[in-house]
Amino acid sequence: LGKVVATHLHQGGAGVNGPMAIELNPGFEGTAFEGSVPVDADLSAKVLANPSQYYVKLHSRKFPGGAIRGQLHPCR
């Protein structure tokens, strides 16, 4: 994986690449991510209404196009 250099929330269903919805800039503490970013109400409502249409992608030095992708799922 290598050092993580960027993390984004993207719009797109499972297996579909989509546009970036928001850049996530967590603080780095050793090997753990900490922090938060403000999200506007419109995006927040869209994600809450249909989380499976969004995913988080981590980019690393070794894999600049994307190292890990995680699809969002509703919490019940």
PyMOL Python script that loads the backbone (N, CA, C, O; Angstrom):
from pymol import cmd

cmd.read_pdbstr("""\
ATOM      1  N   LEU A   1       0.830  -1.203   0.000  1.00  0.00           N
ATOM      2  CA  LEU A   1       0.000   0.000   0.000  1.00  0.00           C
ATOM      3  C   LEU A   1       0.863   1.251   0.000  1.00  0.00           C
ATOM      4  O   LEU A   1       0.627   2.162  -0.793  1.00  0.00           O
ATOM      5  N   GLY A   2       1.846   1.308   0.864  1.00  0.00           N
ATOM      6  CA  GLY A   2       2.676   2.509   0.957  1.00  0.00           C
ATOM      7  C   GLY A   2       1.983   3.628   1.701  1.00  0.00           C
ATOM      8  O   GLY A   2       0.886   3.454   2.231  1.00  0.00           O
ATOM      9  N   LYS A   3       2.634   4.779   1.738  1.00  0.00           N
ATOM     10  CA  LYS A   3       2.105   5.933   2.456  1.00  0.00           C
ATOM     11  C   LYS A   3       0.852   6.466   1.764  1.00  0.00           C
ATOM     12  O   LYS A   3       0.853   6.694   0.555  1.00  0.00           O
ATOM     13  N   VAL A   4      -0.217   6.662   2.539  1.00  0.00           N
ATOM     14  CA  VAL A   4      -1.454   7.242   2.008  1.00  0.00           C
ATOM     15  C   VAL A   4      -1.214   8.729   1.781  1.00  0.00           C
ATOM     16  O   VAL A   4      -0.726   9.436   2.663  1.00  0.00           O
ATOM     17  N   VAL A   5      -1.569   9.195   0.574  1.00  0.00           N
ATOM     18  CA  VAL A   5      -1.344  10.596   0.233  1.00  0.00           C
ATOM     19  C   VAL A   5      -2.635  11.375   0.012  1.00  0.00           C
ATOM     20  O   VAL A   5      -2.611  12.606   0.008  1.00  0.00           O
ATOM     21  N   ALA A   6      -3.763  10.687  -0.174  1.00  0.00           N
ATOM     22  CA  ALA A   6      -5.039  11.372  -0.360  1.00  0.00           C
ATOM     23  C   ALA A   6      -6.178  10.401  -0.083  1.00  0.00           C
ATOM     24  O   ALA A   6      -6.046   9.193  -0.279  1.00  0.00           O
ATOM     25  N   THR A   7      -7.286  10.945   0.370  1.00  0.00           N
ATOM     26  CA  THR A   7      -8.492  10.162   0.621  1.00  0.00           C
ATOM     27  C   THR A   7      -9.683  10.995   0.160  1.00  0.00           C
ATOM     28  O   THR A   7      -9.797  12.174   0.495  1.00  0.00           O
ATOM     29  N   HIS A   8     -10.575  10.361  -0.619  1.00  0.00           N
ATOM     30  CA  HIS A   8     -11.723  11.077  -1.174  1.00  0.00           C
ATOM     31  C   HIS A   8     -13.001  10.267  -0.999  1.00  0.00           C
ATOM     32  O   HIS A   8     -12.971   9.039  -0.927  1.00  0.00           O
ATOM     33  N   LEU A   9     -14.126  10.980  -0.933  1.00  0.00           N
ATOM     34  CA  LEU A   9     -15.446  10.377  -1.044  1.00  0.00           C
ATOM     35  C   LEU A   9     -15.889  10.609  -2.480  1.00  0.00           C
ATOM     36  O   LEU A   9     -15.903  11.746  -2.951  1.00  0.00           O
ATOM     37  N   HIS A  10     -16.252   9.531  -3.181  1.00  0.00           N
ATOM     38  CA  HIS A  10     -16.692   9.606  -4.570  1.00  0.00           C
ATOM     39  C   HIS A  10     -18.144   9.187  -4.682  1.00  0.00           C
ATOM     40  O   HIS A  10     -18.643   8.425  -3.854  1.00  0.00           O
ATOM     41  N   GLN A  11     -18.819   9.683  -5.703  1.00  0.00           N
ATOM     42  CA  GLN A  11     -20.171   9.233  -6.018  1.00  0.00           C
ATOM     43  C   GLN A  11     -20.055   8.132  -7.062  1.00  0.00           C
ATOM     44  O   GLN A  11     -19.402   8.313  -8.090  1.00  0.00           O
ATOM     45  N   GLY A  12     -20.693   6.979  -6.799  1.00  0.00           N
ATOM     46  CA  GLY A  12     -20.680   5.870  -7.741  1.00  0.00           C
ATOM     47  C   GLY A  12     -21.093   4.588  -7.055  1.00  0.00           C
ATOM     48  O   GLY A  12     -20.661   4.307  -5.937  1.00  0.00           O
ATOM     49  N   GLY A  13     -21.921   3.816  -7.715  1.00  0.00           N
ATOM     50  CA  GLY A  13     -22.358   2.531  -7.184  1.00  0.00           C
ATOM     51  C   GLY A  13     -21.230   1.510  -7.224  1.00  0.00           C
ATOM     52  O   GLY A  13     -20.152   1.785  -7.750  1.00  0.00           O
ATOM     53  N   ALA A  14     -21.482   0.344  -6.670  1.00  0.00           N
ATOM     54  CA  ALA A  14     -20.485  -0.728  -6.636  1.00  0.00           C
ATOM     55  C   ALA A  14     -19.975  -1.019  -8.041  1.00  0.00           C
ATOM     56  O   ALA A  14     -20.758  -1.248  -8.962  1.00  0.00           O
ATOM     57  N   GLY A  15     -18.666  -1.009  -8.193  1.00  0.00           N
ATOM     58  CA  GLY A  15     -18.045  -1.307  -9.473  1.00  0.00           C
ATOM     59  C   GLY A  15     -18.068  -0.173 -10.483  1.00  0.00           C
ATOM     60  O   GLY A  15     -17.611  -0.345 -11.613  1.00  0.00           O
ATOM     61  N   VAL A  16     -18.596   0.988 -10.092  1.00  0.00           N
ATOM     62  CA  VAL A  16     -18.683   2.131 -10.999  1.00  0.00           C
ATOM     63  C   VAL A  16     -17.783   3.243 -10.467  1.00  0.00           C
ATOM     64  O   VAL A  16     -17.911   3.655  -9.314  1.00  0.00           O
ATOM     65  N   ASN A  17     -16.876   3.724 -11.310  1.00  0.00           N
ATOM     66  CA  ASN A  17     -16.052   4.864 -10.925  1.00  0.00           C
ATOM     67  C   ASN A  17     -16.843   6.135 -11.132  1.00  0.00           C
ATOM     68  O   ASN A  17     -17.518   6.301 -12.147  1.00  0.00           O
ATOM     69  N   GLY A  18     -16.758   7.038 -10.158  1.00  0.00           N
ATOM     70  CA  GLY A  18     -17.523   8.269 -10.251  1.00  0.00           C
ATOM     71  C   GLY A  18     -16.723   9.468  -9.815  1.00  0.00           C
ATOM     72  O   GLY A  18     -15.580   9.337  -9.379  1.00  0.00           O
ATOM     73  N   PRO A  19     -17.318  10.640  -9.931  1.00  0.00           N
ATOM     74  CA  PRO A  19     -16.626  11.877  -9.586  1.00  0.00           C
ATOM     75  C   PRO A  19     -16.425  12.013  -8.084  1.00  0.00           C
ATOM     76  O   PRO A  19     -17.185  11.470  -7.283  1.00  0.00           O
ATOM     77  N   MET A  20     -15.383  12.750  -7.726  1.00  0.00           N
ATOM     78  CA  MET A  20     -15.124  13.016  -6.319  1.00  0.00           C
ATOM     79  C   MET A  20     -16.221  13.928  -5.773  1.00  0.00           C
ATOM     80  O   MET A  20     -16.560  14.940  -6.386  1.00  0.00           O
ATOM     81  N   ALA A  21     -16.765  13.564  -4.626  1.00  0.00           N
ATOM     82  CA  ALA A  21     -17.793  14.372  -3.974  1.00  0.00           C
ATOM     83  C   ALA A  21     -17.180  15.329  -2.953  1.00  0.00           C
ATOM     84  O   ALA A  21     -17.640  16.459  -2.792  1.00  0.00           O
ATOM     85  N   ILE A  22     -16.122  14.854  -2.257  1.00  0.00           N
ATOM     86  CA  ILE A  22     -15.453  15.700  -1.266  1.00  0.00           C
ATOM     87  C   ILE A  22     -14.078  15.103  -0.982  1.00  0.00           C
ATOM     88  O   ILE A  22     -13.896  13.886  -0.974  1.00  0.00           O
ATOM     89  N   GLU A  23     -13.129  15.987  -0.754  1.00  0.00           N
ATOM     90  CA  GLU A  23     -11.788  15.558  -0.380  1.00  0.00           C
ATOM     91  C   GLU A  23     -11.751  15.406   1.133  1.00  0.00           C
ATOM     92  O   GLU A  23     -12.172  16.298   1.870  1.00  0.00           O
ATOM     93  N   LEU A  24     -11.247  14.279   1.581  1.00  0.00           N
ATOM     94  CA  LEU A  24     -11.125  14.022   3.011  1.00  0.00           C
ATOM     95  C   LEU A  24      -9.662  14.223   3.394  1.00  0.00           C
ATOM     96  O   LEU A  24      -8.777  13.618   2.790  1.00  0.00           O
ATOM     97  N   ASN A  25      -9.406  15.046   4.369  1.00  0.00           N
ATOM     98  CA  ASN A  25      -8.043  15.348   4.778  1.00  0.00           C
ATOM     99  C   ASN A  25      -7.842  15.035   6.249  1.00  0.00           C
ATOM    100  O   ASN A  25      -7.744  15.945   7.072  1.00  0.00           O
ATOM    101  N   PRO A  26      -7.779  13.750   6.585  1.00  0.00           N
ATOM    102  CA  PRO A  26      -7.582  13.422   7.995  1.00  0.00           C
ATOM    103  C   PRO A  26      -6.179  13.791   8.441  1.00  0.00           C
ATOM    104  O   PRO A  26      -5.248  13.843   7.638  1.00  0.00           O
ATOM    105  N   GLY A  27      -6.042  14.047   9.748  1.00  0.00           N
ATOM    106  CA  GLY A  27      -4.712  14.236  10.312  1.00  0.00           C
ATOM    107  C   GLY A  27      -4.046  12.876  10.430  1.00  0.00           C
ATOM    108  O   GLY A  27      -4.713  11.879  10.706  1.00  0.00           O
ATOM    109  N   PHE A  28      -2.764  12.828  10.228  1.00  0.00           N
ATOM    110  CA  PHE A  28      -2.054  11.557  10.315  1.00  0.00           C
ATOM    111  C   PHE A  28      -1.337  11.467  11.652  1.00  0.00           C
ATOM    112  O   PHE A  28      -0.579  12.366  12.019  1.00  0.00           O
ATOM    113  N   GLU A  29      -1.574  10.386  12.376  1.00  0.00           N
ATOM    114  CA  GLU A  29      -0.926  10.106  13.651  1.00  0.00           C
ATOM    115  C   GLU A  29      -0.313   8.724  13.556  1.00  0.00           C
ATOM    116  O   GLU A  29      -0.972   7.733  13.870  1.00  0.00           O
ATOM    117  N   GLY A  30       0.927   8.642  13.133  1.00  0.00           N
ATOM    118  CA  GLY A  30       1.552   7.332  12.979  1.00  0.00           C
ATOM    119  C   GLY A  30       0.864   6.555  11.873  1.00  0.00           C
ATOM    120  O   GLY A  30       0.974   6.906  10.699  1.00  0.00           O
ATOM    121  N   THR A  31       0.155   5.501  12.245  1.00  0.00           N
ATOM    122  CA  THR A  31      -0.537   4.681  11.252  1.00  0.00           C
ATOM    123  C   THR A  31      -2.046   4.835  11.336  1.00  0.00           C
ATOM    124  O   THR A  31      -2.777   4.088  10.685  1.00  0.00           O
ATOM    125  N   ALA A  32      -2.533   5.797  12.133  1.00  0.00           N
ATOM    126  CA  ALA A  32      -3.975   5.983  12.311  1.00  0.00           C
ATOM    127  C   ALA A  32      -4.406   7.327  11.742  1.00  0.00           C
ATOM    128  O   ALA A  32      -3.663   8.306  11.804  1.00  0.00           O
ATOM    129  N   PHE A  33      -5.603   7.365  11.192  1.00  0.00           N
ATOM    130  CA  PHE A  33      -6.187   8.617  10.703  1.00  0.00           C
ATOM    131  C   PHE A  33      -7.064   9.202  11.792  1.00  0.00           C
ATOM    132  O   PHE A  33      -7.802   8.481  12.463  1.00  0.00           O
ATOM    133  N   GLU A  34      -6.981  10.505  11.961  1.00  0.00           N
ATOM    134  CA  GLU A  34      -7.851  11.207  12.894  1.00  0.00           C
ATOM    135  C   GLU A  34      -8.257  12.522  12.269  1.00  0.00           C
ATOM    136  O   GLU A  34      -7.506  13.101  11.484  1.00  0.00           O
ATOM    137  N   GLY A  35      -9.431  12.993  12.608  1.00  0.00           N
ATOM    138  CA  GLY A  35      -9.853  14.296  12.144  1.00  0.00           C
ATOM    139  C   GLY A  35     -11.245  14.273  11.560  1.00  0.00           C
ATOM    140  O   GLY A  35     -11.922  13.245  11.566  1.00  0.00           O
ATOM    141  N   SER A  36     -11.666  15.419  11.053  1.00  0.00           N
ATOM    142  CA  SER A  36     -12.983  15.538  10.453  1.00  0.00           C
ATOM    143  C   SER A  36     -12.939  16.635   9.395  1.00  0.00           C
ATOM    144  O   SER A  36     -12.035  17.470   9.388  1.00  0.00           O
ATOM    145  N   VAL A  37     -13.908  16.621   8.519  1.00  0.00           N
ATOM    146  CA  VAL A  37     -14.056  17.674   7.505  1.00  0.00           C
ATOM    147  C   VAL A  37     -15.513  18.104   7.488  1.00  0.00           C
ATOM    148  O   VAL A  37     -16.402  17.276   7.687  1.00  0.00           O
ATOM    149  N   PRO A  38     -15.772  19.381   7.255  1.00  0.00           N
ATOM    150  CA  PRO A  38     -17.163  19.822   7.154  1.00  0.00           C
ATOM    151  C   PRO A  38     -17.778  19.328   5.846  1.00  0.00           C
ATOM    152  O   PRO A  38     -17.123  19.311   4.804  1.00  0.00           O
ATOM    153  N   VAL A  39     -19.028  18.933   5.917  1.00  0.00           N
ATOM    154  CA  VAL A  39     -19.766  18.458   4.741  1.00  0.00           C
ATOM    155  C   VAL A  39     -21.030  19.305   4.634  1.00  0.00           C
ATOM    156  O   VAL A  39     -21.760  19.469   5.612  1.00  0.00           O
ATOM    157  N   ASP A  40     -21.287  19.847   3.432  1.00  0.00           N
ATOM    158  CA  ASP A  40     -22.476  20.687   3.304  1.00  0.00           C
ATOM    159  C   ASP A  40     -23.738  19.832   3.432  1.00  0.00           C
ATOM    160  O   ASP A  40     -23.715  18.623   3.202  1.00  0.00           O
ATOM    161  N   ALA A  41     -24.816  20.477   3.798  1.00  0.00           N
ATOM    162  CA  ALA A  41     -26.074  19.782   4.086  1.00  0.00           C
ATOM    163  C   ALA A  41     -26.607  19.010   2.888  1.00  0.00           C
ATOM    164  O   ALA A  41     -27.178  17.933   3.058  1.00  0.00           O
ATOM    165  N   ASP A  42     -26.433  19.537   1.678  1.00  0.00           N
ATOM    166  CA  ASP A  42     -26.934  18.873   0.475  1.00  0.00           C
ATOM    167  C   ASP A  42     -26.226  17.534   0.257  1.00  0.00           C
ATOM    168  O   ASP A  42     -26.882  16.520   0.016  1.00  0.00           O
ATOM    169  N   LEU A  43     -24.897  17.523   0.340  1.00  0.00           N
ATOM    170  CA  LEU A  43     -24.150  16.277   0.163  1.00  0.00           C
ATOM    171  C   LEU A  43     -24.465  15.297   1.286  1.00  0.00           C
ATOM    172  O   LEU A  43     -24.647  14.105   1.040  1.00  0.00           O
ATOM    173  N   SER A  44     -24.528  15.786   2.497  1.00  0.00           N
ATOM    174  CA  SER A  44     -24.850  14.931   3.630  1.00  0.00           C
ATOM    175  C   SER A  44     -26.203  14.241   3.440  1.00  0.00           C
ATOM    176  O   SER A  44     -26.332  13.044   3.696  1.00  0.00           O
ATOM    177  N   ALA A  45     -27.200  14.986   2.996  1.00  0.00           N
ATOM    178  CA  ALA A  45     -28.535  14.420   2.767  1.00  0.00           C
ATOM    179  C   ALA A  45     -28.507  13.366   1.660  1.00  0.00           C
ATOM    180  O   ALA A  45     -29.165  12.331   1.771  1.00  0.00           O
ATOM    181  N   LYS A  46     -27.746  13.629   0.593  1.00  0.00           N
ATOM    182  CA  LYS A  46     -27.648  12.663  -0.503  1.00  0.00           C
ATOM    183  C   LYS A  46     -26.982  11.364  -0.059  1.00  0.00           C
ATOM    184  O   LYS A  46     -27.437  10.277  -0.413  1.00  0.00           O
ATOM    185  N   VAL A  47     -25.910  11.478   0.713  1.00  0.00           N
ATOM    186  CA  VAL A  47     -25.217  10.274   1.190  1.00  0.00           C
ATOM    187  C   VAL A  47     -26.108   9.491   2.145  1.00  0.00           C
ATOM    188  O   VAL A  47     -26.192   8.267   2.049  1.00  0.00           O
ATOM    189  N   LEU A  48     -26.766  10.174   3.052  1.00  0.00           N
ATOM    190  CA  LEU A  48     -27.647   9.489   4.002  1.00  0.00           C
ATOM    191  C   LEU A  48     -28.830   8.822   3.299  1.00  0.00           C
ATOM    192  O   LEU A  48     -29.273   7.751   3.713  1.00  0.00           O
ATOM    193  N   ALA A  49     -29.340   9.446   2.242  1.00  0.00           N
ATOM    194  CA  ALA A  49     -30.486   8.893   1.525  1.00  0.00           C
ATOM    195  C   ALA A  49     -30.109   7.678   0.688  1.00  0.00           C
ATOM    196  O   ALA A  49     -30.942   6.799   0.469  1.00  0.00           O
ATOM    197  N   ASN A  50     -28.867   7.615   0.217  1.00  0.00           N
ATOM    198  CA  ASN A  50     -28.464   6.529  -0.674  1.00  0.00           C
ATOM    199  C   ASN A  50     -26.966   6.241  -0.535  1.00  0.00           C
ATOM    200  O   ASN A  50     -26.208   6.464  -1.479  1.00  0.00           O
ATOM    201  N   PRO A  51     -26.533   5.748   0.629  1.00  0.00           N
ATOM    202  CA  PRO A  51     -25.098   5.554   0.862  1.00  0.00           C
ATOM    203  C   PRO A  51     -24.435   4.584  -0.103  1.00  0.00           C
ATOM    204  O   PRO A  51     -23.243   4.719  -0.379  1.00  0.00           O
ATOM    205  N   SER A  52     -25.168   3.615  -0.621  1.00  0.00           N
ATOM    206  CA  SER A  52     -24.550   2.629  -1.512  1.00  0.00           C
ATOM    207  C   SER A  52     -24.134   3.235  -2.856  1.00  0.00           C
ATOM    208  O   SER A  52     -23.503   2.560  -3.669  1.00  0.00           O
ATOM    209  N   GLN A  53     -24.485   4.503  -3.092  1.00  0.00           N
ATOM    210  CA  GLN A  53     -24.064   5.194  -4.309  1.00  0.00           C
ATOM    211  C   GLN A  53     -22.808   6.048  -4.083  1.00  0.00           C
ATOM    212  O   GLN A  53     -22.486   6.922  -4.888  1.00  0.00           O
ATOM    213  N   TYR A  54     -22.105   5.778  -2.969  1.00  0.00           N
ATOM    214  CA  TYR A  54     -20.880   6.508  -2.631  1.00  0.00           C
ATOM    215  C   TYR A  54     -19.818   5.523  -2.148  1.00  0.00           C
ATOM    216  O   TYR A  54     -20.132   4.464  -1.605  1.00  0.00           O
ATOM    217  N   TYR A  55     -18.567   5.892  -2.355  1.00  0.00           N
ATOM    218  CA  TYR A  55     -17.454   5.068  -1.876  1.00  0.00           C
ATOM    219  C   TYR A  55     -16.292   5.959  -1.462  1.00  0.00           C
ATOM    220  O   TYR A  55     -16.178   7.101  -1.908  1.00  0.00           O
ATOM    221  N   VAL A  56     -15.433   5.422  -0.605  1.00  0.00           N
ATOM    222  CA  VAL A  56     -14.221   6.112  -0.173  1.00  0.00           C
ATOM    223  C   VAL A  56     -13.048   5.448  -0.875  1.00  0.00           C
ATOM    224  O   VAL A  56     -12.961   4.222  -0.947  1.00  0.00           O
ATOM    225  N   LYS A  57     -12.143   6.279  -1.392  1.00  0.00           N
ATOM    226  CA  LYS A  57     -10.959   5.759  -2.083  1.00  0.00           C
ATOM    227  C   LYS A  57      -9.713   6.368  -1.455  1.00  0.00           C
ATOM    228  O   LYS A  57      -9.626   7.583  -1.279  1.00  0.00           O
ATOM    229  N   LEU A  58      -8.744   5.508  -1.116  1.00  0.00           N
ATOM    230  CA  LEU A  58      -7.458   5.942  -0.605  1.00  0.00           C
ATOM    231  C   LEU A  58      -6.428   5.849  -1.718  1.00  0.00           C
ATOM    232  O   LEU A  58      -6.377   4.860  -2.449  1.00  0.00           O
ATOM    233  N   HIS A  59      -5.621   6.871  -1.839  1.00  0.00           N
ATOM    234  CA  HIS A  59      -4.545   6.923  -2.819  1.00  0.00           C
ATOM    235  C   HIS A  59      -3.220   6.875  -2.055  1.00  0.00           C
ATOM    236  O   HIS A  59      -3.076   7.522  -1.017  1.00  0.00           O
ATOM    237  N   SER A  60      -2.270   6.119  -2.561  1.00  0.00           N
ATOM    238  CA  SER A  60      -0.966   6.029  -1.910  1.00  0.00           C
ATOM    239  C   SER A  60       0.138   6.344  -2.907  1.00  0.00           C
ATOM    240  O   SER A  60      -0.109   6.445  -4.109  1.00  0.00           O
ATOM    241  N   ARG A  61       1.349   6.498  -2.404  1.00  0.00           N
ATOM    242  CA  ARG A  61       2.479   6.731  -3.301  1.00  0.00           C
ATOM    243  C   ARG A  61       2.662   5.557  -4.250  1.00  0.00           C
ATOM    244  O   ARG A  61       2.974   5.749  -5.425  1.00  0.00           O
ATOM    245  N   LYS A  62       2.471   4.348  -3.750  1.00  0.00           N
ATOM    246  CA  LYS A  62       2.653   3.152  -4.578  1.00  0.00           C
ATOM    247  C   LYS A  62       1.508   2.998  -5.588  1.00  0.00           C
ATOM    248  O   LYS A  62       1.722   2.513  -6.700  1.00  0.00           O
ATOM    249  N   PHE A  63       0.292   3.411  -5.201  1.00  0.00           N
ATOM    250  CA  PHE A  63      -0.890   3.295  -6.064  1.00  0.00           C
ATOM    251  C   PHE A  63      -1.586   4.658  -6.155  1.00  0.00           C
ATOM    252  O   PHE A  63      -2.620   4.864  -5.521  1.00  0.00           O
ATOM    253  N   PRO A  64      -1.024   5.595  -6.943  1.00  0.00           N
ATOM    254  CA  PRO A  64      -1.582   6.946  -6.990  1.00  0.00           C
ATOM    255  C   PRO A  64      -2.988   7.018  -7.585  1.00  0.00           C
ATOM    256  O   PRO A  64      -3.727   7.957  -7.287  1.00  0.00           O
ATOM    257  N   GLY A  65      -3.373   6.052  -8.416  1.00  0.00           N
ATOM    258  CA  GLY A  65      -4.717   6.040  -8.983  1.00  0.00           C
ATOM    259  C   GLY A  65      -5.765   5.492  -8.040  1.00  0.00           C
ATOM    260  O   GLY A  65      -6.961   5.578  -8.322  1.00  0.00           O
ATOM    261  N   GLY A  66      -5.337   4.936  -6.937  1.00  0.00           N
ATOM    262  CA  GLY A  66      -6.239   4.378  -5.940  1.00  0.00           C
ATOM    263  C   GLY A  66      -5.709   3.069  -5.407  1.00  0.00           C
ATOM    264  O   GLY A  66      -5.436   2.146  -6.175  1.00  0.00           O
ATOM    265  N   ALA A  67      -5.561   2.980  -4.098  1.00  0.00           N
ATOM    266  CA  ALA A  67      -5.028   1.777  -3.457  1.00  0.00           C
ATOM    267  C   ALA A  67      -6.137   0.933  -2.847  1.00  0.00           C
ATOM    268  O   ALA A  67      -6.093  -0.296  -2.914  1.00  0.00           O
ATOM    269  N   ILE A  68      -7.118   1.577  -2.259  1.00  0.00           N
ATOM    270  CA  ILE A  68      -8.214   0.877  -1.576  1.00  0.00           C
ATOM    271  C   ILE A  68      -9.506   1.617  -1.870  1.00  0.00           C
ATOM    272  O   ILE A  68      -9.553   2.847  -1.851  1.00  0.00           O
ATOM    273  N   ARG A  69     -10.556   0.846  -2.142  1.00  0.00           N
ATOM    274  CA  ARG A  69     -11.892   1.418  -2.354  1.00  0.00           C
ATOM    275  C   ARG A  69     -12.846   0.735  -1.384  1.00  0.00           C
ATOM    276  O   ARG A  69     -12.828  -0.488  -1.251  1.00  0.00           O
ATOM    277  N   GLY A  70     -13.674   1.515  -0.710  1.00  0.00           N
ATOM    278  CA  GLY A  70     -14.667   0.969   0.203  1.00  0.00           C
ATOM    279  C   GLY A  70     -16.036   1.560  -0.068  1.00  0.00           C
ATOM    280  O   GLY A  70     -16.251   2.758   0.114  1.00  0.00           O
ATOM    281  N   GLN A  71     -16.966   0.713  -0.506  1.00  0.00           N
ATOM    282  CA  GLN A  71     -18.332   1.148  -0.781  1.00  0.00           C
ATOM    283  C   GLN A  71     -19.059   1.414   0.528  1.00  0.00           C
ATOM    284  O   GLN A  71     -18.901   0.655   1.484  1.00  0.00           O
ATOM    285  N   LEU A  72     -19.845   2.471   0.587  1.00  0.00           N
ATOM    286  CA  LEU A  72     -20.630   2.757   1.786  1.00  0.00           C
ATOM    287  C   LEU A  72     -21.887   1.880   1.806  1.00  0.00           C
ATOM    288  O   LEU A  72     -22.409   1.491   0.761  1.00  0.00           O
ATOM    289  N   HIS A  73     -22.352   1.583   3.004  1.00  0.00           N
ATOM    290  CA  HIS A  73     -23.571   0.793   3.207  1.00  0.00           C
ATOM    291  C   HIS A  73     -24.385   1.450   4.305  1.00  0.00           C
ATOM    292  O   HIS A  73     -23.812   2.065   5.204  1.00  0.00           O
ATOM    293  N   PRO A  74     -25.685   1.338   4.258  1.00  0.00           N
ATOM    294  CA  PRO A  74     -26.505   1.944   5.304  1.00  0.00           C
ATOM    295  C   PRO A  74     -26.275   1.281   6.655  1.00  0.00           C
ATOM    296  O   PRO A  74     -26.084   0.068   6.741  1.00  0.00           O
ATOM    297  N   CYS A  75     -26.295   2.084   7.696  1.00  0.00           N
ATOM    298  CA  CYS A  75     -26.233   1.564   9.070  1.00  0.00           C
ATOM    299  C   CYS A  75     -27.658   1.511   9.604  1.00  0.00           C
ATOM    300  O   CYS A  75     -28.434   2.451   9.430  1.00  0.00           O
ATOM    301  N   ARG A  76     -27.977   0.451  10.225  1.00  0.00           N
ATOM    302  CA  ARG A  76     -29.327   0.321  10.758  1.00  0.00           C
ATOM    303  C   ARG A  76     -29.298   0.264  12.252  1.00  0.00           C
ATOM    304  O   ARG A  76     -30.347   0.155  12.887  1.00  0.00           O
TER     305      ARG A  76
END
""", "prot")
cmd.dss("prot")
cmd.show_as("cartoon", "prot")
cmd.util.cbc("prot")
cmd.orient("prot")
